[in-house]
Amino acid sequence: MSLAACADTSGPGETTGGSTGDEVGDSAEREASTTIGDEPVTLTLAYTDDPPTQALVDGFTEVHPQVTIETQQTPFSDYVKTIKLAMSSDSPPDIAQYNPGAMNTLVPAGLILSLEPWKDAYGWEGSFPQASLEVLSSDDAAEQFGTGDLYAAPGALSVLGVFYNASILDEAGVSEVPATLADLEEAFAQVQDAGFDALSVGGLQVGGFHVWNALLNVLGDVHDYRDWVYGSPGASIENEAAAEATETLARWVEEGFIPSGANATADSDAQADFANGSSAFLVTGNWAASALEAELGEDVGFFLMPGPTGDTVNVASGASVAYAISAKTEHPDVAAAFLDYLSSPEAARIQFETGFMPVETEADLSADGLRADIATSFGGVVENNGIVPFPDFASPGMIDKLTPGIQGIISGSTTTDAFLGSLQESWDEHHG
């Protein structure tokens, strides 16, 4: 599998930057080194549910046995609420998994380092995909992405799409993977007639807005959407494409394609329902691949949400399992060495084995079955520069608007205009 071109990184021992800065957040003035020495070092790393983290830590410490990384795992719903407090404490983790939407207030607070010195020292602009770096870069106020300094590095890449159960589709008489939205809706109806749920949806958490997000990816303009998530001046989610995505989701509820109990279903339960054969489709990211493949074997496949026509759509929301470095760490070069390891061939194997796509997109990895489906889908998105962020990245409080807003659409208690208006209100509060 070869997805995109990568350049060589800087050689060992190179340094960059000016004089060392002692103030919190003064990383632009730091001197960065790519040599970490042989002295024993212990780091702490805070992360949430994504599966590659511990395996990547193990891989790094195998290469650098003088480094110990103690991990602290927290469920996602709690992590985004507590990590900002942890990072502002007197003893924060040295490295923290980073969500650009929920955690970007750490940037103006000076609680995480600008990675510009290490980006230059290691040559990360050549070893990490550009689209993955854009969303992890921002201005000093963290009001606009895709500009300013880099504040986190990607550790594995994801893409949002549609998993399907091939056995259920066969039983329902669906002979091909849907190529258009109309084909998908026809497949939903056939599956229902065969006695199965069409979709499993975790409306209690993020699963509901993942469905909406996947629809918006294929119904909207990629540049308009990216501008909105990045915080470009004048951008708005109150547009025809977002309205169509919302109304499509509402129609799927009315037609029974989305179960009536979706709002009381957690993401893990929706995934379990799909894995045990209760439904034919599940909209989520490739982070679920390993678990679903273990349950369903060759019966599970993956495709990107199809568009209105039969033309290939090479746009999908995706993100990286990203990591930032605390401004209070005593070992920034060692922490940065871990971030650099994430783009290595060894890390690529770990990332792929855990169901994610490698950061080193030139990695030559054999794939079949489900992983081949994901790799093929992801390859087209990368070539098209079509990776776009998730909508909760648009402002620190956006996830608190998305989840209840989609719950309102599913229950019928919220209108399209009210939902989109609430998202734009959150955006306006943050971006002005």
N, C-alpha and C positions, 0 to 999 in steps of 0.2 A: 504494500500500500504506500503510495507516494502522493501527498496531498498538496504540497507547496514548497517553494524553494526556501532554503535556510542558508545563512552565511556562517562562517567560522567565528568563534568567540575570541576574545583577547587572550593572550598567553598568560600562563601562570606568573604570579608575582607582580603584575602590572598594577599601578596605582593611578588614581585620577582625583581631581578635586583640589581645593585650596587647603588652607590651614584648618586643623581640627576645631570644630565648634563644640563648646561644652554645654550650651543652652539646649533645653528640650526643643526638638523640632528643627534645630539648626543644621540639618543634614546637607543642605546645599553647600555648606562650607567645609564639610568633612573630607578627609582624605581616605579614599576607599582602596582597600587592598584585596587582591584575589588569593593571597596566601594566608592560611589560617593557623599554621604552626602545628607543633606536636604536643603542646601542653593540654592536659585534660580540661574540657569545658563542658558545662551542663547548661542547657537551654530548656525553657518551658515553651510549649506550643498549645494554644487553645484552638479547638476546632469543633465543628458540629457534625452532622450525620453522614457527610459524604465519605464513601468507602476508601478512596485512595490514600487518605492522610497517613494512617498508621503504617501502611505498606511502604509509602514513600519515605517515612522517617526511618523505617528499618533498612531500606535500601541505602539511604544516605549514611547512616551510622555504620553500615557494613564497609562502605568505602572509606569512611573517616572514623575509625574505632576510638579515637581520642575524644570524640564528641558524644555526649549523651543528651538525648532530647526526651524530656518527660512530657507526655501528652495529657491534655485535659479535655475530655469530650462532653458536650452539652447538647441536648436535643435542640433542633433549629428554633422552635417557637420560643424557647427560653434563651437561646444563645443571643439572638439579636437584641433582646431586652437587657441582658446582663453584661455583654462584652464591653460596652462603652464604659460602664462602671469599673469593670476590671482593668481596662486600659488606663483609666485615670487614677487608679490606686497607687499606693507607694511601691507595690511589688507586682506590676503587671506581667503577663506572659511576654517572653521575648519575641515570639512570633504569634500572630493570630490570623485565623482564617478571616478573610475580608469580604464583606458584602458592600458594594459601592453605594447602594441606596440607603440601607439602614444604618451604615457605619460611617458615612462620609463626614459627619461632624467631627470625627477624630482629626481631620486634616486641619481645619482652621484652629482647633484647640492645640495643635502642635504635639499630639500624642502619638503619632506615627511618623516614621522617617520618610522624607523624600528619598526615592531610590535612584535618583539621577546619577550620583557618583558611581554606583555599582552597575547601573545600566550602561554607562560609558566604559567602565573598566572591563566588564564581561562581554560587551557587545550584544546586549539583549535585543536591540532592534533587529538584529539578524537572526537570533535564535528563537524568538517568540513571535507568533503571528501578530501582525500589526493590529488587526481588529481586536485581539484580546488585550493589547496594551492600551488601546484608546479608552476603553471604558474604565480602566484602572488609573487613568490620568485625569487630573483636574486642575483648575485654577486654585489659588490659595484659599479662597472662600468655599471651595467645593460646591460651587453653584453651577459649573459647566464642565461636562466631561469632554474628553478628546482634545484637551488643551493643557498647558501647564506641565507640572511635574508628574512623574510616575510614583504612585504610592503603594502599589502591590504588584506581585508577579503571579502569573497563572501557573497552577499546579496540575491541571487536567482540564480538558475541554468538553463541553456538553452541547447537546442539540436537542431541541424540543420536537417531538414527532408523535406518531401514532403506532402503538404496538397492536398486533392483531393475533388472534388465535386461529390458526389455519384449519384445525379440525372443525371448529364451529362454523367457519365460513363454508367449508366443504359440505357440512350437513345442511346448511341453509341454502345451498345452491349458488353461492357467490364464487365464481370461477376465477376471478382476477382481482388483484389489488386495485382498489378504486383509483381512477386517474383524474377525476374531477370531484368537486363538492357534490354535484348531483349524483354521481356514482356512489359516493360515500353514503349519502342519505338513502339511496336505493338499497345499499347493503344493510344499513341500519334496519330498514323495514323488513327485509328478508330474514334477518337474524331474529327480529321480534316474532315474526310469523312462525319461526322454528322453535319458539319457546325460550329464547335467551334474552338477556338484557343487551341492548346495543352497546352502551358505554358504561364503564365504571367511573364515577366522578367523586373525588374527595372534596366536596364543597365546604366542609368544615374548616379546611385549611387552604392550601394554595392550588389544589387540583382544579377547582372551578375556574379560577382566572387563567390557569394554563390552557384550558379549552378555548376561552375567549382570546387569549394571546396568540394561540396557534391560528385561529381564524383571522385575526388582525394581520398576522404575518403575510397571509396570502391574498387578503382583500385590499390592503392599503398600499401606500407608496413607501418604499423602504427609506427613502431620504426624509420624508416627513416624519415618519415614526422615529428614526434615529435622532433627528433634530429635537424632537420632544423629550426623549429619554436623556439625551445629552444636555438638555437645558439651553438650547439655542434661543436667543431672544425672539419673542413673537410666536414661538411654536405652540401648537394647541392639539389636544386630543379630541376636541369637540369638532369632529369632521365626519364626512359621509362614510368613509371607510370604517371608522370606529363604530359608528351607528349601525352599519350593516353587520359588522361582526357581533355586536350586542344583540341585535334583532334576530340574527341567525341562531345564536345560543338560546334565546327565548323561545324561538319556534321549535328547537330540538326538545325543549322541556315540554311544550304543548303537545308535541307528537309522541311523547313518551320515550324518546331516544335517551334522554337523561333521566335517571330514576328519580322518583318523587322524594326519596329519602336521602338525596345527595347532600343536602345541607347538614345532615347529622352524621355524615360519613367522613372519617379521617382519611388522609392520603394513604396511610398504611393499610387501612381496611379496603379502600378502593383497589389498591394493588393486589391485595389478597383475594378479593372477589374475582378479579380478572385471572389471577394465577390458578384459582380452583375451578375455572371453567364456567363461572356464572355469567360472564359477559364476553363479547367478541372483540371489543376495542378498549384501549386505555390510552389517553393522551397524557404523556409525561416525558421526561428526559431520559437520555441513555444511561443515567446513573442507576436506573432500575434494571438494566440489562442482565447483570450477573444473577440477580435473584430470580428474575423471570425465566432466564434460560435454565437455571437449576430446577425450577418447578415444571416447566413446559417442554424443555428440550427442543426438538426440531419443530414443534407445533407453533412456536412463537416467531413472529416476524416484525419488521419495522418499516415504516415509510413516512415521508414528510407529509404534513397536511396538504392535500391537493387544492389547487385553485379552481376558479370558476370554469376555466377552459382546460383542454388537455395538455397545454404547454407545461414543460417542466418548471416548477417553482423552486428556485435555489435561494430562498430566503427563509430563515428560521431563527427564532430566539435561541440563544445559547449563552453560556457564560463559562467562566473558568472557576474551578476551585482555586481561589486566589489567597495569597498570604501577604500580610503586612508585617513590618518590623516595628516594635515599640521604640519610641524615642528615648526610653529610659534604659534600654538594654545596655549591658556592659560589654557585649560581644557582637557588635553590628556586623563585622566582617564574617564571622562564623555564621550568623543568621543569613547573611546575603549569600554565602556559599551554599546553604541549603536551597535557597531560591534558585540559584544558578543550576543546581543539580536537577531541578524539575524539567529542564529542557534537554537532558542527556538521553542517549539511547537506552541506558538502563532504566531510567524513569519512564520512558515511553512504553517499555514492556509492561511495567507495573500498572501504568495508567490504562493500557488497553485490556489487560487481564481483569481489571476491576470494572470494566464496562464503559470507561471513558475513552475519549479520543486523545491521543498523545499531543503534548505541547510541541514536541519535535515532529512537525508534520511531514518531514521527509523520512520518518522511521519506516523501515521495510518490515512490515508485520504481515504474517499470513492470517487470513480470516476466512471463515465460511459461516453459513447459517445466519443467525441473528447478527453477529458481529460484522459479517460482510454486508448485510443490509444497512447497518448503521454507518459503516465506513464509506459505502457508496453514496449514501445520502449526505454525509458530512463533507465528503470530497467535493461534491457539486456546490455546496454552500460556501466552502472555503475559496474555491476557484472564482466564484461570483462575488467574493467579498460580501457575502450575504448574511454573516453572523450579526445579529442585532441583540441588544441587551433585553433582559426581562423588564416588564413595565414597572416593577417595584423599585427599580434602580433610579427612577425619575425624581424622587424626593425622599427624604428620610421617613416621612409618614405615609408614603404611598401604599405600602402593604396593608395599612390599617384602613384604607379606603377601598382597595381592590377586593379583599376577601368579603367584607360585609356587603359591598356593592353587588358583587356577583351573586351572593346569597339572596339579595333582594330581587335580582333578575330571575333567579331560579324559583323563588317563592311567589313571584308576581307582585311583590309589594313595592318594587322600585321601577321607575320608568327609565328608558334609555337616556333621555335628556338629564334626568336627575343623577344617574350613575356617572355619565361622562362629565357632568358639571362638577361632581364631587372630586373627581380625579384632577380636573383642571384647577380647582380651588387649591388642592394640596400643592400642585405644581407652582401656582402663582405665589403661594405663601413662601415657598423656598427660593424661587428664581426671580420673583418680582415682576 
